[in-house]
Amino acid sequence: MFGVSSPLIAGGAYQATGPIIELTDSKIVIKKDKEKWEFARTADTKVTGEMKVGSKVTVLYTMAATSVEVKPPAKAAPTTTDKPAKSTDKSGKGSDKSTKKKASSAG
């Protein structure tokens, strides 16, 4: 069983522990639980010991924002008062019946 990552280590870093399943000059991929975790590897990555595929390692990492894009506020949804009110008359005749009566009695 692999180590469990700590929620937060002093200094704003996290950790993940597991065997290396892929290793290149630019990345380290470990298997943590049943998932693959990929970490970028740079010239600043400090390595203690010899890394190779199969080695069990603990990776300390941070989550730092590289860019932030602010979205404009969402437009307000159209109000429902723009639509005429629906009639609750189920007969299908609606208010036309009363208009016809007035017109025929005017005669």
Rosetta blueprint (number, residue, H / E / L):
1 M L
2 F L
3 G L
4 V L
5 S L
6 S L
7 P L
8 L L
9 I E
10 A L
11 G L
12 G L
13 A E
14 Y E
15 Q E
16 A E
17 T E
18 G E
19 P E
20 I E
21 I E
22 E E
23 L E
24 T L
25 D L
26 S L
27 K E
28 I E
29 V E
30 I E
31 K E
32 K E
33 D L
34 K L
35 E E
36 K E
37 W E
38 E E
39 F E
40 A E
41 R L
42 T L
43 A L
44 D L
45 T L
46 K L
47 V L
48 T L
49 G L
50 E L
51 M L
52 K L
53 V L
54 G L
55 S L
56 K E
57 V E
58 T E
59 V E
60 L E
61 Y E
62 T E
63 M L
64 A L
65 A L
66 T L
67 S L
68 V L
69 E L
70 V L
71 K L
72 P L
73 P L
74 A L
75 K L
76 A L
77 A L
78 P L
79 T L
80 T H
81 T H
82 D H
83 K L
84 P L
85 A L
86 K L
87 S L
88 T L
89 D L
90 K L
91 S L
92 G L
93 K L
94 G L
95 S L
96 D H
97 K H
98 S H
99 T H
100 K H
101 K H
102 K H
103 A H
104 S H
105 S H
106 A L
107 G L
